[in-house]
Amino acid sequence: MTGNRTLRAASASAVAVTFALALAGCATPSPSPTGSPSASTTTTPRPTSTATTTATPIDGQCDTGDLSGTIGRGGGGAAGSVEVTLVLTNNGSGECSLQGWPGVSFVGDGNGTQLGAAAEFDRSKPHPTVVLQPGGTAQAPLRITQALNYPEADCQPKQADGFRVYPPGSTESLFVKDANVTACTKDSVTLLTVGALVAG
């Protein structure tokens, strides 16, 4: 009699254990933390025309503090726009190099406030490394669309003091004075297009 009770108890325990294991096998696993990165969702931001750094720094890159900028005559321009030349001069004591597109935007208000959208890059021509000896220059074509081409409400024109220029690969800028330009203060209008720097 005692043996039968022991056998029934052991059988009941075995059934309970089997049932528990079955439930465990059917349970939904806990979800992974939603913040965990995975290879399929990791992306690298792409640079845009509004980025201050327009290229990876190169060996012997010019220090922005050794550069000065001026606006020179350009190649004319299409209807409703004018093309000028942005000239960067090496004022340092040694040679240095530049490669790529400078970041350019209008500034005003007498304090360097950016006015409107930064320049787009014209990538239609080569962008070789330009080596500047002391006193040497590099230049880039800068096309300026006339602000008066746009309705005043869309553009909100304002006289600019000149341009903020970031040499390629640099996060430091320099100011290039030009009081003869009018900017659109609305970011939705892009008036500036800049080409790559070349020797000259």
BAROMAR-479161 format. One line per field, with one value per residue (C-alpha): residue number from 1; residue in three letters; x, y, z. Coordinates in Angstrom, 1 decimal, decimal comma. Example, Ala and Ser with C-alpha at 12.3 -4.5 7.8 and 13.67 -1.06 7.14 Angstrom:
# BAROMAR-479161
k <- c(1  2)
r <- c(ALA  SER)
u <- c(12,3  13,7)
v <- c(-4,5  -1,1)
w <- c(7,8  7,1)
//
This chain:
# BAROMAR-479161
k <- c(1  2  3  4  5  6  7  8  9  10  11  12  13  14  15  16  17  18  19  20  21  22  23  24  25  26  27  28  29  30  31  32  33  34  35  36  37  38  39  40  41  42  43  44  45  46  47  48  49  50  51  52  53  54  55  56  57  58  59  60  61  62  63  64  65  66  67  68  69  70  71  72  73  74  75  76  77  78  79  80  81  82  83  84  85  86  87  88  89  90  91  92  93  94  95  96  97  98  99  100  101  102  103  104  105  106  107  108  109  110  111  112  113  114  115  116  117  118  119  120  121  122  123  124  125  126  127  128  129  130  131  132  133  134  135  136  137  138  139  140  141  142  143  144  145  146  147  148  149  150  151  152  153  154  155  156  157  158  159  160  161  162  163  164  165  166  167  168  169  170  171  172  173  174  175  176  177  178  179  180  181  182  183  184  185  186  187  188  189  190  191  192  193  194  195  196  197  198  199  200)
r <- c(MET  THR  GLY  ASN  ARG  THR  LEU  ARG  ALA  ALA  SER  ALA  SER  ALA  VAL  ALA  VAL  THR  PHE  ALA  LEU  ALA  LEU  ALA  GLY  CYS  ALA  THR  PRO  SER  PRO  SER  PRO  THR  GLY  SER  PRO  SER  ALA  SER  THR  THR  THR  THR  PRO  ARG  PRO  THR  SER  THR  ALA  THR  THR  THR  ALA  THR  PRO  ILE  ASP  GLY  GLN  CYS  ASP  THR  GLY  ASP  LEU  SER  GLY  THR  ILE  GLY  ARG  GLY  GLY  GLY  GLY  ALA  ALA  GLY  SER  VAL  GLU  VAL  THR  LEU  VAL  LEU  THR  ASN  ASN  GLY  SER  GLY  GLU  CYS  SER  LEU  GLN  GLY  TRP  PRO  GLY  VAL  SER  PHE  VAL  GLY  ASP  GLY  ASN  GLY  THR  GLN  LEU  GLY  ALA  ALA  ALA  GLU  PHE  ASP  ARG  SER  LYS  PRO  HIS  PRO  THR  VAL  VAL  LEU  GLN  PRO  GLY  GLY  THR  ALA  GLN  ALA  PRO  LEU  ARG  ILE  THR  GLN  ALA  LEU  ASN  TYR  PRO  GLU  ALA  ASP  CYS  GLN  PRO  LYS  GLN  ALA  ASP  GLY  PHE  ARG  VAL  TYR  PRO  PRO  GLY  SER  THR  GLU  SER  LEU  PHE  VAL  LYS  ASP  ALA  ASN  VAL  THR  ALA  CYS  THR  LYS  ASP  SER  VAL  THR  LEU  LEU  THR  VAL  GLY  ALA  LEU  VAL  ALA  GLY)
u <- c(0,0  2,8  4,6  1,6  1,3  5,0  4,6  1,6  3,4  6,4  4,2  2,4  5,7  7,0  3,8  4,2  7,8  6,9  4,1  6,3  9,0  6,4  5,2  8,8  9,3  6,3  7,1  7,9  11,5  12,1  12,7  16,1  16,5  15,3  18,3  20,9  22,7  22,9  24,8  21,7  20,6  23,9  24,3  27,0  25,7  26,5  28,0  25,9  26,5  25,8  28,5  31,4  33,9  33,7  36,6  38,8  42,0  45,0  48,7  50,2  46,8  46,8  46,0  43,0  44,8  47,5  44,9  43,2  40,4  39,4  36,7  38,0  36,5  35,0  33,8  30,6  27,6  24,3  21,1  20,1  23,4  27,0  30,2  33,1  36,3  37,0  40,8  42,6  46,2  48,8  50,2  52,2  56,0  55,9  54,0  50,7  47,9  44,2  41,9  38,2  35,4  35,3  32,2  30,7  27,8  26,6  27,0  25,7  24,3  27,9  28,6  29,0  25,4  24,8  22,2  20,3  21,5  25,1  26,5  25,9  29,0  29,6  31,2  31,4  35,2  38,3  39,4  43,2  45,4  46,7  50,1  50,5  53,9  54,2  52,2  50,7  47,0  44,2  40,9  37,4  34,5  31,6  28,3  25,8  22,2  20,5  18,2  15,8  15,0  12,8  9,6  10,4  8,3  10,2  13,6  13,4  16,5  19,1  22,4  25,3  28,7  30,4  31,1  32,1  34,5  35,6  38,7  38,2  38,8  38,7  36,3  37,6  36,4  37,6  35,7  35,8  34,4  32,1  29,5  28,1  26,1  22,5  21,5  18,2  17,6  15,2  17,0  14,7  16,5  20,0  21,8  25,4  27,2  30,9  33,4  36,5  39,8  42,4  45,8  45,9)
v <- c(0,0  2,4  1,5  2,3  5,8  6,4  5,4  7,6  10,6  10,1  9,8  13,0  14,8  13,6  14,9  18,3  18,6  17,6  20,1  22,9  22,1  22,2  25,6  26,9  25,7  27,6  30,9  33,9  34,9  38,4  41,0  42,6  46,1  48,5  50,7  48,0  48,9  46,3  46,2  46,4  49,8  51,5  54,3  56,9  60,5  61,8  65,3  68,1  71,4  73,1  71,2  73,3  70,7  69,9  67,3  65,2  67,1  66,4  66,2  69,7  71,3  75,1  76,5  78,8  81,4  81,6  82,3  85,5  85,8  88,2  88,4  88,9  89,2  86,0  84,6  86,5  84,3  83,2  85,3  86,4  85,6  86,8  84,7  86,0  84,4  83,5  83,8  82,3  83,5  81,7  84,3  81,7  81,2  77,7  75,9  74,3  72,5  72,8  70,3  70,4  72,8  75,7  76,1  79,6  81,5  85,1  86,9  90,2  92,3  93,5  90,5  87,5  86,2  83,8  85,0  82,3  79,0  78,0  77,5  74,3  72,5  72,4  68,9  69,0  69,6  68,0  69,0  68,5  69,2  72,8  73,5  77,1  78,5  81,5  84,3  81,7  81,6  79,2  80,2  78,9  80,1  81,5  82,0  84,4  84,3  87,7  87,9  90,0  87,0  85,8  87,2  89,3  87,1  84,0  85,6  88,3  90,1  91,8  93,5  91,3  92,3  89,6  85,8  83,3  80,8  77,5  76,1  72,5  70,1  72,9  73,7  77,2  80,0  83,3  86,4  87,8  91,3  92,2  94,9  94,7  91,5  90,9  87,7  86,0  85,4  82,5  79,1  77,8  79,9  79,0  81,8  80,6  77,8  77,3  75,2  73,4  75,2  75,3  76,9  80,6)
w <- c(0,0  0,9  -2,2  -4,4  -2,7  -3,4  -7,0  -7,5  -5,9  -8,1  -11,2  -10,3  -9,8  -13,2  -14,9  -13,2  -14,3  -17,8  -18,0  -16,6  -19,2  -22,0  -20,9  -20,8  -24,3  -25,6  -23,8  -26,0  -25,5  -24,1  -26,8  -27,2  -26,0  -28,7  -28,2  -29,2  -32,4  -35,2  -38,4  -40,5  -39,0  -38,6  -41,1  -41,7  -42,2  -45,7  -46,0  -47,4  -48,9  -45,6  -43,8  -42,6  -43,4  -47,1  -47,3  -45,2  -44,1  -46,3  -45,5  -45,3  -45,3  -45,0  -41,6  -41,9  -39,8  -42,5  -45,3  -46,4  -49,0  -51,6  -54,3  -57,9  -61,3  -62,7  -66,0  -66,4  -65,5  -66,9  -67,1  -63,6  -62,1  -61,9  -61,6  -59,4  -58,3  -54,6  -54,1  -51,1  -50,4  -48,3  -45,9  -44,0  -44,0  -45,6  -48,4  -47,7  -49,6  -50,3  -52,0  -52,8  -52,3  -49,8  -47,8  -48,5  -47,2  -47,0  -43,7  -42,4  -39,5  -38,9  -36,7  -39,0  -38,8  -41,7  -44,1  -45,9  -47,3  -47,8  -51,2  -53,2  -54,7  -58,5  -58,8  -62,6  -62,7  -61,2  -57,7  -57,7  -54,7  -55,0  -53,4  -52,3  -51,8  -49,4  -51,1  -53,5  -54,3  -55,1  -56,6  -57,0  -59,2  -57,2  -59,0  -57,3  -58,4  -58,1  -55,1  -57,1  -59,3  -56,5  -55,0  -52,0  -49,7  -50,8  -50,6  -47,9  -49,4  -47,2  -48,0  -47,0  -45,5  -47,5  -47,1  -44,5  -46,1  -44,7  -46,5  -47,5  -44,6  -42,0  -39,2  -38,9  -41,2  -42,5  -43,5  -47,1  -47,3  -50,2  -49,6  -53,1  -52,7  -51,6  -49,8  -49,5  -45,8  -46,3  -46,2  -48,9  -51,5  -52,6  -54,3  -54,2  -56,1  -55,7  -57,7  -56,6  -55,8  -58,5  -58,8  -59,8)
//
